[in-house]
Structure formats: structure tokens, C-alpha cells
Amino acid sequence: MKILAIADEESKYLWEHYDRTKLKDIDLIISCGDLDPRYLSFLVTMSSAPVLYVHGNHDDKYERIPPEGCICIEDKIYVHKGIRILGLGGSMRYSSGNHQYTEWQMKQRAARLRLKLLRRRGFDILVTHAPAYQLNDGRDLPHQGFQVFRTLLEKYRPKFFLHGHVHLSYGRGHKRYDKYRDTHVINAYERCVFEFEAENPAESLH
């Protein structure tokens, strides 16, 4: 399965210079937050792939302008063609925004999913906005990652962890790809396409 991960900055390649052939091989689109809701609506309209999303810390406008035709996976385990996808959006709390959380609050959100995780026997992809603590995050509070994400990766060992929030334009210290134990970590800033092979342990990143 070919998945397009997006976050933080609308891709001019997709939005301003659109050509249907650019998305013809994409099976699923996952937004890691901080994108114009109209951009998500555009992608779901112009492709045959479903669009899943979590909120970024700047996505308060989604209450007024929801991304039409898209599926919010906040605090859910969404299953797409057998792939279990867990969504936990938002960033570390640094102001009064709706999609900001303390470490304790994010830990409580994860704890409320315990029964669902037990029923589903874990998950295959973790989708967040913020990164995990000390795993491609920033040292300033707004860009600091959550420790509970590392706990989830260690306990459930998903194949992929997708996040945004830390722009690759911030500097060379922020990676597009990383790996934490058994999990491929992808910073979805702007756009990134990767392969998820449900029955084959080899994943191809590009």
C-alpha cells in the first residue's frame, strides 16, 4: 500500500500545480496536522484515496471550517484495509490553544485507549502532530515531544510513526526518516510517500 503523509505546509506541487496523475498510485493520505482544511478537502476530492487527519496546534479553525469528506482519527484506532492506525494529535501545551496538552493530559488520552488497543492487539501506524520526546523534537517547549509516544512505540512496536510539527526547514538537525527500535519514524513535513507492506516485513521508504 502506498501512503502519502503530509503536515505543516501545503505542497505547491500538489495544490498549485495539480495533476491527477500525481496521486493516481496513492492508496491512503494521512495528515499530521497544521494544514489548511480546504487543502485536505481538495486532496480528498481530487484523488480516490481516503484522507485521515489529526489536529495540529494551529488547527482551531477546523471547528469553523471542517475538512469536508475527510476522516478525523483523534483518539481512535482506525482500521483501513487491515492496517490499524492510532491518532493522537496536538502539541505540548505552551499557550491556550485547543489542541495543546501537558504530558499528563496526553498520557491520559493514551490510557483511555487501552481497551481498544487490547481488542485490536495494538496498532501498525501511530499518527501524531508532535514528535516523541528526544526523537526528532525541539528543546523549546512548543516543539518538545511527548514521552508517552516513546512508551507507545516501546510497548506496541508499530511499523511506522508519523508526525509533523518540526519543520525540516528548521535545520539539518531534523530528519525526514529515523528509526526507533522496530519502528520507522517519518517526519511528514509538506509531503512524503512511503510503502506499507502488510504481509511483507520489508518496507520501502522514498
C-alpha positions, 0 to 999 in steps of 0.5 A: 500500500502506498501512503502519502503523509503530509503536515505543516505546509501545503505542497505547491506541487500538489495544490498549485500545480495539480495533476491527477496523475500525481496521486493516481498510485496513492492508496491512503493520505494521512495528515499530521496536522497544521494544514489548511482544511480546504487543502485536505478537502481538495486532496480528498476530492481530487484523488480516490484515496481516503484522507485521515487527519489529526489536529495540529496546534494551529488547527482551531479553525477546523471547528469553523471550517471542517475538512469536508469528506475527510476522516478525523482519527483523534483518539481512535484506532482506525482500521483501513484495509487491515492496517490499524492506525492510532491518532493522537494529535496536538502539541505540548501545551505552551499557550491556550490553544485547543489542541495543546496538552501537558504530558499528563493530559496526553498520557491520559488520552493514551490510557483511555485507549487501552481497551481498544488497543487490547481488542485490536492487539495494538496498532501498525501506524501511530499518527501524531502532530508532535514528535516523541520526546528526544526523537526528532523534537525541539528543546523549546517547549512548543516543539518538545515531544511527548514521552508517552509516544516513546512508551507507545512505540516501546510497548506496541512496536508499530511499523511506522510513526508519523508526525509533523510539527518540526519543520525540516526547514528548521535545520539539518538537525531534523530528519525526514526518516529515523528509526526507533527500535522496530519502528520507522519514524517519518517526519511528514513535513509538506509531503512524503510517500512511503510503502506499507507492506502488510504481509511483507516485513520489508518496507520501502521508504522514498 
